[in-house]
């Protein structure tokens, strides 16, 4: 799911039947995203015809096509599910980690590099847990 689709699903869940509409500031508060970024996505959603914009002070948005909303796709449930950004900003890196573990004949070696405090140890533990879930590593084998 793209960031725009994700934002749209959150907006519909909250404001689909809200007669007064909502502002970019309202969305920024409940989505915890900068107002300027939200404004960008809201304007793109207006261009797509999913939102209607009322220019005033403040600019208000209204959901236009509630009946055509597809439910959000089911998320894969594995060790990476709790990793923030696994389905969005870290999707490519998580995909490479999954591919390395799932590679035939027991997976591929991985080298995690980065500055101190960026989460290399945490990612290693997630990869280890994923490898256990996939049966590449036995459940009684500790992370070394």
DSSP file (Angstrom, degrees, kcal/mol; ACC not computed):
  #  RESIDUE AA STRUCTURE BP1 BP2  ACC     N-H-->O    O-->H-N    N-H-->O    O-->H-N    TCO  KAPPA ALPHA  PHI   PSI    X-CA   Y-CA   Z-CA
    1    1 A X              0   0    0      0, 0.0     2,-0.0     0, 0.0    71,-0.0   0.000 360.0 360.0 360.0 132.9    0.0    0.0    0.0
    2    2 A X     >  -     0   0    0      1,-0.1     4,-2.5     4,-0.0     5,-0.2  -0.302 360.0-109.1 -75.7 165.1    1.4    3.4   -0.9
    3    3 A X  H  > S+     0   0    0      1,-0.2     4,-2.6     2,-0.2     5,-0.2   0.899 120.6  52.9 -60.8 -40.4    1.6    6.2    1.6
    4    4 A X  H  > S+     0   0    0      1,-0.2     4,-2.4     2,-0.2    -1,-0.2   0.919 110.4  46.4 -62.7 -43.7   -1.2    8.1   -0.2
    5    5 A X  H  > S+     0   0    0      2,-0.2     4,-2.5     1,-0.2    -1,-0.2   0.899 112.0  51.6 -64.6 -40.4   -3.5    5.0    0.0
    6    6 A X  H  X S+     0   0    0     -4,-2.5     4,-1.9     2,-0.2    -2,-0.2   0.930 111.3  46.7 -62.1 -46.3   -2.6    4.5    3.6
    7    7 A X  H  X S+     0   0    0     -4,-2.6     4,-2.5     1,-0.2    -1,-0.2   0.912 111.3  53.0 -62.2 -42.3   -3.4    8.1    4.5
    8    8 A X  H  X S+     0   0    0     -4,-2.4     4,-2.8     1,-0.2     5,-0.2   0.913 107.3  50.7 -61.1 -43.3   -6.7    7.9    2.5
    9    9 A X  H  X S+     0   0    0     -4,-2.5     4,-2.2     1,-0.2    -1,-0.2   0.897 111.6  48.2 -62.8 -39.5   -7.8    4.8    4.4
   10   10 A X  H  X S+     0   0    0     -4,-1.9     4,-1.5     2,-0.2    -1,-0.2   0.906 112.2  49.5 -65.6 -41.2   -7.1    6.5    7.7
   11   11 A X  H  X S+     0   0    0     -4,-2.5     4,-3.8     2,-0.2     5,-0.3   0.931 111.3  48.3 -63.6 -46.1   -9.0    9.6    6.5
   12   12 A X  H  X S+     0   0    0     -4,-2.8     4,-1.7     1,-0.2     5,-0.2   0.917 109.5  53.0 -62.0 -43.0  -12.0    7.6    5.4
   13   13 A X  H  < S+     0   0    0     -4,-2.2    -1,-0.2    -5,-0.2    -2,-0.2   0.845 122.3  30.3 -60.6 -32.8  -12.1    5.7    8.6
   14   14 A X  H  < S+     0   0    0     -4,-1.5    -2,-0.2    -3,-0.2    -1,-0.2   0.841 133.9  22.3 -95.7 -37.6  -12.2    8.9   10.6
   15   15 A X  H >< S+     0   0    0     -4,-3.8     3,-1.7    -5,-0.2    48,-0.5   0.295  79.0 112.2-120.6   9.1  -14.0   11.5    8.4
   16   16 A X  T 3< S+     0   0    0     -4,-1.7    50,-0.1    -5,-0.3    -1,-0.1   0.858  96.8  25.0 -55.2 -38.5  -16.1    9.6    5.9
   17   17 A X  T 3  S+     0   0    0     -5,-0.2     2,-0.8    -3,-0.1    -1,-0.3  -0.049  88.8 124.5-117.9  30.6  -19.4   10.8    7.4
   18   18 A X    X   -     0   0    0     -3,-1.7     3,-1.6     1,-0.2    45,-0.2  -0.822  45.2-161.6 -94.8 107.7  -18.1   14.0    9.0
   19   19 A X  T 3  S+     0   0    0     -2,-0.8    -1,-0.2     1,-0.3    -4,-0.0   0.766  87.6  53.3 -64.9 -25.9  -20.3   16.8    7.7
   20   20 A X  T 3  S-     0   0    0      1,-0.3    -1,-0.3    42,-0.0    41,-0.1   0.511  99.2-146.6 -86.4  -3.8  -17.8   19.6    8.6
   21   21 A X    <   -     0   0    0     -3,-1.6     2,-0.3    -6,-0.2    -1,-0.3  -0.335  17.9 -94.0  71.9-156.3  -15.0   17.9    6.8
   22   22 A X  B     -A   61   0A   0     39,-1.8    39,-3.1    -2,-0.0     2,-0.2  -0.966  22.0-127.2-155.2 164.5  -11.4   18.2    8.1
   23   23 A X     >  -     0   0    0     -2,-0.3     4,-1.8    37,-0.2     5,-0.2  -0.688  31.7-108.7-112.6 168.2   -8.2   20.2    7.7
   24   24 A X  H  > S+     0   0    0     35,-0.4     4,-2.6    -2,-0.2     5,-0.2   0.866 121.6  56.4 -62.3 -35.4   -4.7   19.3    6.9
   25   25 A X  H  > S+     0   0    0      2,-0.2     4,-1.7     1,-0.2    -1,-0.2   0.898 103.3  53.6 -64.1 -40.4   -3.9   20.2   10.5
   26   26 A X  H  > S+     0   0    0      1,-0.2     4,-1.6     2,-0.2    -1,-0.2   0.935 112.5  44.2 -57.5 -47.1   -6.5   17.7   11.8
   27   27 A X  H  X S+     0   0    0     -4,-1.8     4,-2.6     1,-0.2     5,-0.3   0.895 108.7  56.6 -66.2 -40.8   -4.9   14.9    9.8
   28   28 A X  H  X>S+     0   0    0     -4,-2.6     4,-1.0     1,-0.2     5,-1.0   0.850 106.9  51.5 -60.8 -33.9   -1.4   15.9   10.8
   29   29 A X  H  <5S+     0   0    0     -4,-1.7    -1,-0.2     2,-0.2    -2,-0.2   0.922 116.9  35.0 -71.8 -44.0   -2.3   15.5   14.4
   30   30 A X  H  <5S+     0   0    0     -4,-1.6    -2,-0.2     1,-0.2    -1,-0.2   0.751 124.1  42.9 -86.1 -20.9   -3.8   12.0   14.2
   31   31 A X  H  <5S-     0   0    0     -4,-2.6    -1,-0.2    -5,-0.2    -2,-0.2   0.585  99.5-135.0 -94.4 -11.4   -1.4   10.7   11.6
   32   32 A X  T  <5 +     0   0    0     -4,-1.0     2,-0.3    -5,-0.3    -3,-0.2   0.942  60.6 128.5  54.1  53.9    1.6   12.2   13.2
   33   33 A X      < -     0   0    0     -5,-1.0    -1,-0.2    -6,-0.2    -2,-0.2  -0.960  69.8 -86.6-132.1 149.2    3.0   13.5    9.9
   34   34 A X     >  -     0   0    0     -2,-0.3     4,-2.2     1,-0.1     3,-0.4  -0.252  34.6-125.3 -57.4 142.8    4.1   17.1    9.1
   35   35 A X  H  > S+     0   0    0      1,-0.2     4,-2.7     2,-0.2     5,-0.2   0.852 109.6  56.3 -60.2 -36.8    1.2   19.3    7.9
   36   36 A X  H  > S+     0   0    0      2,-0.2     4,-1.7     1,-0.2    -1,-0.2   0.877 108.5  47.2 -64.9 -36.7    3.1   20.2    4.7
   37   37 A X  H  > S+     0   0    0     -3,-0.4     4,-2.0     2,-0.2    -2,-0.2   0.916 112.1  49.8 -69.4 -43.5    3.4   16.5    3.8
   38   38 A X  H  X S+     0   0    0     -4,-2.2     4,-3.0     1,-0.2     5,-0.2   0.918 107.8  54.5 -60.2 -43.7   -0.3   15.9    4.6
   39   39 A X  H  X S+     0   0    0     -4,-2.7     4,-2.4     1,-0.2    -1,-0.2   0.904 106.3  52.5 -58.0 -41.9   -1.3   18.9    2.4
   40   40 A X  H  X S+     0   0    0     -4,-1.7     4,-1.9     1,-0.2    -1,-0.2   0.951 113.0  42.8 -57.8 -50.7    0.6   17.4   -0.5
   41   41 A X  H  X S+     0   0    0     -4,-2.0     4,-2.5     1,-0.2    -2,-0.2   0.878 111.6  54.3 -67.1 -37.6   -1.2   14.1   -0.2
   42   42 A X  H  X S+     0   0    0     -4,-3.0     4,-1.8     1,-0.2    -1,-0.2   0.912 108.9  48.9 -62.9 -40.9   -4.6   15.7    0.4
   43   43 A X  H  X S+     0   0    0     -4,-2.4     4,-2.1    -5,-0.2    -1,-0.2   0.881 110.5  50.5 -66.3 -37.1   -4.1   17.7   -2.8
   44   44 A X  H  X S+     0   0    0     -4,-1.9     4,-1.8     1,-0.2    -2,-0.2   0.897 109.1  51.7 -65.7 -39.1   -3.2   14.5   -4.8
   45   45 A X  H  <>S+     0   0    0     -4,-2.5     5,-2.2     1,-0.2     6,-1.2   0.835 107.8  52.6 -67.0 -31.5   -6.3   12.8   -3.4
   46   46 A X  H ><5S+     0   0    0     -4,-1.8     3,-1.2     4,-0.2    -1,-0.2   0.914 107.7  51.1 -66.5 -42.8   -8.4   15.8   -4.6
   47   47 A X  H 3<5S+     0   0    0     -4,-2.1    -2,-0.2     1,-0.3    -1,-0.2   0.848 108.1  52.9 -61.5 -33.8   -6.8   15.4   -8.1
   48   48 A X  T 3<5S-     0   0    0     -4,-1.8    -1,-0.3    -5,-0.1    -2,-0.2   0.567 116.1-118.1 -77.4  -8.8   -7.8   11.7   -8.0
   49   49 A X  T < 5S+     0   0    0     -3,-1.2    -3,-0.2    -4,-0.4    -2,-0.1   0.573  86.8 111.6  83.7   9.5  -11.4   12.6   -7.1
   50   50 A X  S   <S+     0   0    0     -5,-2.2    14,-2.3    14,-0.1    15,-0.8   0.731  78.8  34.9 -87.9 -23.0  -11.4   10.9   -3.8
   51   51 A X  E    S-B   63   0A   0     -6,-1.2     2,-0.4    12,-0.2    -2,-0.2  -0.920  70.5-143.0-127.0 155.4  -11.5   14.2   -1.8
   52   52 A X  E     -B   62   0A   0     10,-2.8    10,-2.4    -2,-0.3     2,-0.4  -0.960  17.6-145.6-117.2 138.5  -13.2   17.5   -2.4
   53   53 A X  E     -B   61   0A   0     -2,-0.4     2,-0.6     8,-0.2     8,-0.2  -0.881   8.1-162.7-110.9 132.3  -11.5   20.7   -1.4
   54   54 A X  E     -B   60   0A   0      6,-3.2     6,-2.1    -2,-0.4     2,-0.6  -0.940  19.4-141.5-113.2 109.1  -13.3   23.8   -0.1
   55   55 A X        +     0   0    0     -2,-0.6     2,-0.3     4,-0.2     4,-0.1  -0.581  54.8 104.4 -75.2 116.8  -11.0   26.8   -0.3
   56   56 A X  S    S-     0   0    0     -2,-0.6     2,-0.5     0, 0.0     3,-0.1  -0.841  78.1 -42.2-163.2-164.1  -11.5   29.0    2.7
   57   57 A X  S    S+     0   0    0      1,-0.3     2,-0.1    -2,-0.3    -2,-0.1  -0.935 135.9  17.3-120.3 107.2   -9.7   29.8    6.0
   58   58 A X  S    S-     0   0    0     -2,-0.5    -1,-0.3    -4,-0.1     2,-0.2   0.653 103.5-119.8 -80.3 164.6   -8.7   27.1    6.9
   59   59 A X        -     0   0    0     -2,-0.1   -35,-0.4    -4,-0.1     2,-0.4  -0.504  33.1-155.5 -65.6 131.0   -9.0   24.9    3.7
   60   60 A X  E     - B   0  54A   0     -6,-2.1    -6,-3.2    -2,-0.2     2,-0.3  -0.876   5.4-154.9-115.1 146.7  -11.4   22.1    4.5
   61   61 A X  E     -AB  22  53A   0    -39,-3.1   -39,-1.8    -2,-0.4     2,-0.4  -0.882   4.7-163.7-119.1 150.4  -11.5   18.7    2.8
   62   62 A X  E     - B   0  52A   0    -10,-2.4   -10,-2.8    -2,-0.3     2,-0.3  -0.993  25.6-116.8-134.7 140.3  -14.4   16.3    2.4
   63   63 A X  E     + B   0  51A   0    -48,-0.5   -12,-0.2    -2,-0.4     3,-0.2  -0.617  32.3 179.9 -74.5 131.1  -14.5   12.6    1.5
   64   64 A X        +     0   0    0    -14,-2.3     2,-0.4    -2,-0.3     3,-0.2   0.792  65.7  38.0-104.8 -34.1  -16.3   12.2   -1.9
   65   65 A X    >   +     0   0    0    -15,-0.8     3,-0.9     1,-0.2    -1,-0.2  -0.554  55.9 151.8-126.5  68.9  -16.4    8.5   -2.8
   66   66 A X  G >  S+     0   0    0     -2,-0.4     3,-1.3     1,-0.2    -1,-0.2   0.852  70.2  62.5 -66.0 -34.7  -16.8    6.3    0.3
   67   67 A X  G 3  S+     0   0    0      1,-0.3    -1,-0.2    -3,-0.2    -2,-0.1   0.671  98.0  56.7 -67.8 -16.9  -18.5    3.5   -1.6
   68   68 A X  G <  S+     0   0    0     -3,-0.9     2,-0.5     2,-0.1    -1,-0.3   0.232  75.5 124.1-101.0  14.8  -15.5    2.7   -3.8
   69   69 A X    <   -     0   0    0     -3,-1.3     2,-0.3    -4,-0.0     3,-0.0  -0.619  50.2-148.4 -82.2 126.5  -13.0    2.1   -1.0
   70   70 A X        -     0   0    0     -2,-0.5     3,-0.1     1,-0.1    -2,-0.1  -0.718  29.5-105.2 -86.5 142.3  -11.2   -1.2   -1.1
   71   71 A X        -     0   0    0     -2,-0.3     3,-0.1     1,-0.1    -1,-0.1  -0.331  46.5 -90.5 -63.7 150.7  -10.3   -2.6    2.3
   72   72 A X        -     0   0    0      1,-0.1    -1,-0.1   -66,-0.1     3,-0.1  -0.321  52.7 -98.4 -60.1 145.1   -6.6   -2.3    3.1
   73   73 A X        -     0   0    0      1,-0.1     2,-0.2    -3,-0.1    -1,-0.1  -0.267  42.7 -96.5 -64.9 151.3   -4.7   -5.4    2.1
   74   74 A X        -     0   0    0     -3,-0.1     2,-0.3     1,-0.1    -1,-0.1  -0.463  40.9-127.1 -67.3 136.3   -3.9   -8.0    4.6
   75   75 A X        -     0   0    0     -2,-0.2     2,-0.2    -3,-0.1    -1,-0.1  -0.617  22.2-107.9 -86.7 144.3   -0.5   -7.6    6.1
   76   76 A X        -     0   0    0     -2,-0.3     2,-0.8     1,-0.1    -1,-0.1  -0.512  31.0-142.2 -66.8 133.0    1.9  -10.5    6.1
   77   77 A X        +     0   0    0     -2,-0.2     2,-0.2     3,-0.1    -1,-0.1  -0.873  50.5 109.3-105.4 106.0    2.3  -11.7    9.7
   78   78 A X  S >  S-     0   0    0     -2,-0.8     3,-1.9     0, 0.0     4,-0.3  -0.831  85.7 -63.9-153.1-168.1    5.9  -12.7   10.5
   79   79 A X  G >  S+     0   0    0      1,-0.3     3,-0.6    -2,-0.2     4,-0.1   0.777 130.0  55.9 -59.7 -27.3    8.8  -11.5   12.6
   80   80 A X  G >  S+     0   0    0      1,-0.2     3,-1.5     2,-0.1    -1,-0.3   0.571  81.7  90.3 -81.8  -8.7    9.1   -8.4   10.5
   81   81 A X  G <  S+     0   0    0     -3,-1.9    -1,-0.2     1,-0.3    -2,-0.1   0.817  88.4  46.2 -59.8 -33.4    5.4   -7.4   11.1
   82   82 A X  G <  S+     0   0    0     -3,-0.6     2,-0.6    -4,-0.3    -1,-0.3   0.479  85.8 108.5 -89.5  -1.8    6.3   -5.3   14.2
   83   83 A X  S X  S-     0   0    0     -3,-1.5     3,-2.2    -4,-0.1     4,-0.3  -0.658  77.5-121.0 -78.1 118.7    9.2   -3.6   12.6
   84   84 A X  T 3  S+     0   0    0     -2,-0.6    -2,-0.1     1,-0.3    -1,-0.1  -0.411  97.1  16.1 -62.5 126.7    8.2    0.0   12.0
   85   85 A X  T > >S+     0   0    0     -2,-0.2     5,-3.2     4,-0.1     3,-0.9   0.427  83.4 127.9  91.5   0.6    8.4    0.8    8.3
   86   86 A X  T < 5S+     0   0    0     -3,-2.2     8,-0.1     1,-0.3    -2,-0.1   0.822  81.7  36.5 -60.3 -31.7    8.5   -2.8    7.2
   87   87 A X  T 3 5S+     0   0    0     -4,-0.3    -1,-0.3    -6,-0.1    -3,-0.1   0.460 133.8  17.7 -99.3  -2.9    5.6   -2.3    4.8
   88   88 A X  T X 5S+     0   0    0     -3,-0.9     3,-1.2   -86,-0.0     4,-0.3   0.442 129.3  16.2-129.9 -90.0    6.6    1.2    3.7
   89   89 A X  T 3 5S+     0   0    0      1,-0.3     3,-0.2     2,-0.1     4,-0.2   0.789 134.0  37.0 -69.8 -28.5   10.0    2.9    4.1
   90   90 A X  T 3><S+     0   0    0     -5,-3.2     4,-3.0     1,-0.1     5,-0.3   0.210  82.0 113.2-105.5  14.6   11.9   -0.3    4.8
   91   91 A X  H <> S+     0   0    0     -3,-1.2     4,-2.3    -6,-0.3    -1,-0.1   0.897  78.5  46.4 -55.3 -45.5   10.0   -2.5    2.4
   92   92 A X  H  > S+     0   0    0     -4,-0.3     4,-1.9    -3,-0.2    -1,-0.2   0.925 115.0  45.6 -66.1 -44.5   13.0   -3.1    0.0
   93   93 A X  H  > S+     0   0    0      2,-0.2     4,-2.1     1,-0.2    -2,-0.2   0.905 113.5  49.3 -66.2 -41.4   15.5   -3.8    2.8
   94   94 A X  H  X S+     0   0    0     -4,-3.0     4,-2.7     1,-0.2    -1,-0.2   0.893 109.0  54.0 -64.2 -39.2   13.0   -6.2    4.6
   95   95 A X  H  X S+     0   0    0     -4,-2.3     4,-2.5    -5,-0.3    -1,-0.2   0.894 108.1  49.3 -60.8 -40.4   12.4   -7.9    1.2
   96   96 A X  H  X S+     0   0    0     -4,-1.9     4,-2.3     2,-0.2    -1,-0.2   0.894 110.9  49.9 -66.9 -38.6   16.2   -8.5    0.8
   97   97 A X  H  X S+     0   0    0     -4,-2.1     4,-2.1     2,-0.2    -2,-0.2   0.928 112.0  47.6 -64.2 -44.6   16.4   -9.9    4.4
   98   98 A X  H  X S+     0   0    0     -4,-2.7     4,-2.7     1,-0.2    -2,-0.2   0.922 112.0  50.6 -61.2 -43.5   13.5  -12.2    3.7
   99   99 A X  H  X S+     0   0    0     -4,-2.5     4,-0.8     1,-0.2    -1,-0.2   0.892 108.6  51.5 -62.7 -40.1   15.0  -13.3    0.4
  100  100 A X  H  < S+     0   0    0     -4,-2.3     8,-2.2     1,-0.2     3,-0.5   0.915 114.2  43.3 -63.9 -42.4   18.4  -14.0    2.1
  101  101 A X  H  < S+     0   0    0     -4,-2.1    -2,-0.2     6,-0.2    -1,-0.2   0.900 116.1  47.7 -68.6 -40.5   16.8  -16.2    4.7
  102  102 A X  H  < S+     0   0    0     -4,-2.7    -1,-0.2    -5,-0.2    -2,-0.2   0.495  81.2 123.6 -81.7  -3.3   14.5  -18.0    2.2
  103  103 A X  S  X S-     0   0    0     -4,-0.8     4,-2.2    -3,-0.5     3,-0.3  -0.334  74.3 -96.5 -59.7 136.7   17.3  -18.7   -0.3
  104  104 A X  T  4 S+     0   0    0      1,-0.2    -1,-0.1     2,-0.2     3,-0.1  -0.096 104.0  35.8 -55.1 153.6   17.5  -22.4   -1.0
  105  105 A X  T  4 S-     0   0    0      1,-0.2    -1,-0.2    -3,-0.1    -2,-0.1   0.815 139.7 -44.1  71.0  35.3   20.0  -24.5    0.9
  106  106 A X  T  4 S-     0   0    0     -3,-0.3    -2,-0.2    -4,-0.1    -1,-0.2   0.655  96.8 -82.5  93.2  16.3   19.8  -22.7    4.3
  107  107 A X     <  -     0   0    0     -4,-2.2     2,-0.3    -5,-0.1    -6,-0.2  -0.121  51.5 -74.9  86.0 177.9   19.8  -19.1    3.3
  108  108 A X        -     0   0    0     -8,-2.2     2,-0.1     1,-0.0    -5,-0.1  -0.850  46.0-101.0-114.5 151.4   22.6  -16.6    2.5
  109  109 A X        -     0   0    0     -2,-0.3     2,-0.4     1,-0.0    -2,-0.0  -0.428  37.6-152.0 -68.1 148.6   25.0  -14.9    4.9
  110  110 A X        -     0   0    0     -2,-0.1     2,-0.5     2,-0.0    -1,-0.0  -0.942  10.6-159.6-122.7 144.8   24.1  -11.3    5.8
  111  111 A X        -     0   0    0     -2,-0.4     2,-0.6     2,-0.0    -2,-0.0  -0.976   9.7-161.7-123.3 115.6   26.4   -8.4    6.8
  112  112 A X        +     0   0    0     -2,-0.5     2,-0.3     2,-0.0     8,-0.0  -0.866  15.9 176.8 -99.7 122.6   24.7   -5.6    8.7
  113  113 A X        +     0   0    0     -2,-0.6     2,-0.3     7,-0.0    -2,-0.0  -0.901  17.0 107.7-125.7 154.2   26.6   -2.4    8.7
  114  114 A X        -     0   0    0     -2,-0.3     3,-0.1     5,-0.0     5,-0.1  -0.862  62.9 -57.8 158.8 170.4   25.9    1.1   10.0
  115  115 A X    >   -     0   0    0     -2,-0.3     3,-1.4     1,-0.2     5,-0.3  -0.202  69.9 -76.5 -69.8 163.9   26.8    3.6   12.7
  116  116 A X  T 3  S+     0   0    0      1,-0.2    -1,-0.2     2,-0.1     0, 0.0  -0.376 115.8  20.2 -61.6 132.9   26.4    2.8   16.4
  117  117 A X  T 3  S+     0   0    0     -3,-0.1    -1,-0.2    -2,-0.1    -2,-0.1   0.534  84.0 114.6  89.1   7.2   22.8    3.0   17.6
  118  118 A X  S <  S-     0   0    0     -3,-1.4    -2,-0.1    -4,-0.0    -3,-0.1   0.580  92.2 -96.5 -88.7  -8.1   21.0    2.6   14.2
  119  119 A X  S  > S+     0   0    0     -4,-0.2     4,-2.7    -5,-0.1     5,-0.2   0.695  74.1 141.1 107.3  22.6   19.4   -0.8   15.1
  120  120 A X  H  > S+     0   0    0     -5,-0.3     4,-2.4     2,-0.2     5,-0.1   0.926  79.2  46.3 -62.3 -44.6   21.8   -3.5   13.7
  121  121 A X  H  > S+     0   0    0      2,-0.2     4,-2.1     1,-0.2    -1,-0.2   0.902 112.9  50.1 -65.0 -41.0   21.4   -5.8   16.7
  122  122 A X  H  > S+     0   0    0      2,-0.2     4,-1.9     1,-0.2    -2,-0.2   0.936 111.7  47.6 -62.7 -45.9   17.6   -5.3   16.7
  123  123 A X  H  X S+     0   0    0     -4,-2.7     4,-2.7     1,-0.2    -2,-0.2   0.892 109.1  54.8 -62.7 -39.0   17.4   -6.1   13.0
  124  124 A X  H  X S+     0   0    0     -4,-2.4     4,-2.4     1,-0.2    -1,-0.2   0.902 107.9  49.4 -60.5 -40.6   19.7   -9.2   13.5
  125  125 A X  H  X S+     0   0    0     -4,-2.1     4,-2.3     2,-0.2    -1,-0.2   0.871 111.0  49.6 -68.0 -34.9   17.3  -10.4   16.2
  126  126 A X  H  X S+     0   0    0     -4,-1.9     4,-2.5     2,-0.2    -2,-0.2   0.919 112.0  47.8 -67.6 -43.6   14.3   -9.9   13.9
  127  127 A X  H  X S+     0   0    0     -4,-2.7     4,-2.6     2,-0.2    -2,-0.2   0.904 111.6  51.1 -63.0 -41.0   16.1  -11.8   11.0
  128  128 A X  H  X S+     0   0    0     -4,-2.4     4,-2.1     2,-0.2    -2,-0.2   0.927 111.0  47.5 -61.0 -46.6   17.0  -14.6   13.5
  129  129 A X  H  X S+     0   0    0     -4,-2.3     4,-2.4     1,-0.2    -2,-0.2   0.900 111.9  50.6 -63.2 -40.5   13.3  -14.9   14.6
  130  130 A X  H  X S+     0   0    0     -4,-2.5     4,-2.1     2,-0.2    -2,-0.2   0.912 108.5  51.9 -62.6 -42.6   12.2  -14.9   11.0
  131  131 A X  H  <>S+     0   0    0     -4,-2.6     5,-2.2     1,-0.2     6,-1.3   0.875 109.8  49.9 -62.7 -36.9   14.7  -17.7   10.1
  132  132 A X  H ><5S+     0   0    0     -4,-2.1     3,-1.0     4,-0.2    -2,-0.2   0.920 109.6  50.9 -65.4 -43.4   13.3  -19.7   13.1
  133  133 A X  H 3<5S+     0   0    0     -4,-2.4    -2,-0.2     1,-0.3    -1,-0.2   0.860 111.3  48.3 -61.5 -35.5    9.7  -19.1   11.8
  134  134 A X  T 3<5S-     0   0    0     -4,-2.1    -1,-0.3    -5,-0.1    -2,-0.2   0.504 115.2-115.9 -84.5  -5.4   10.7  -20.3    8.3
  135  135 A X  T < 5S+     0   0    0     -3,-1.0    -3,-0.2    -4,-0.5    -2,-0.1   0.616  84.6 117.7  81.7  12.3   12.5  -23.4    9.7
  136  136 A X  S   <S+     0   0    0     -5,-2.2     2,-0.4     1,-0.2    -4,-0.2   0.838  82.0  32.3 -77.7 -34.3   16.0  -22.3    8.5
  137  137 A X  S    S-     0   0    0     -6,-1.3    -2,-0.3    -9,-0.2    -1,-0.2  -0.972  95.2-112.9-121.0 137.0   17.2  -22.2   12.1
  138  138 A X    >   -     0   0    0     -2,-0.4     3,-1.9     1,-0.1    -6,-0.1  -0.388  26.7-119.0 -67.3 148.2   15.9  -24.5   14.8
  139  139 A X  T 3  S+     0   0    0      1,-0.3    -1,-0.1    -7,-0.2    -7,-0.1   0.725 111.0  57.3 -62.4 -23.5   13.9  -22.8   17.6
  140  140 A X  T 3  S+     0   0    0      2,-0.1     2,-0.5    -8,-0.1    -1,-0.3   0.447  82.7 102.5 -88.3   2.1   16.3  -23.8   20.3
  141  141 A X    <   -     0   0    0     -3,-1.9     2,-0.1     1,-0.0    -9,-0.0  -0.751  67.0-139.7 -89.2 122.7   19.3  -22.2   18.6
  142  142 A X        -     0   0    0     -2,-0.5     2,-0.5     1,-0.1    -2,-0.1  -0.351  21.6-101.8 -78.8 159.8   20.2  -18.8   20.2
  143  143 A X              0   0    0      1,-0.1    -1,-0.1    -2,-0.1   -18,-0.1  -0.693 360.0 360.0 -77.2 126.6   21.3  -15.7   18.3
  144  144 A X              0   0    0     -2,-0.5    -1,-0.1    -3,-0.0    -2,-0.0   0.385 360.0 360.0-107.2 360.0   25.1  -15.4   18.6
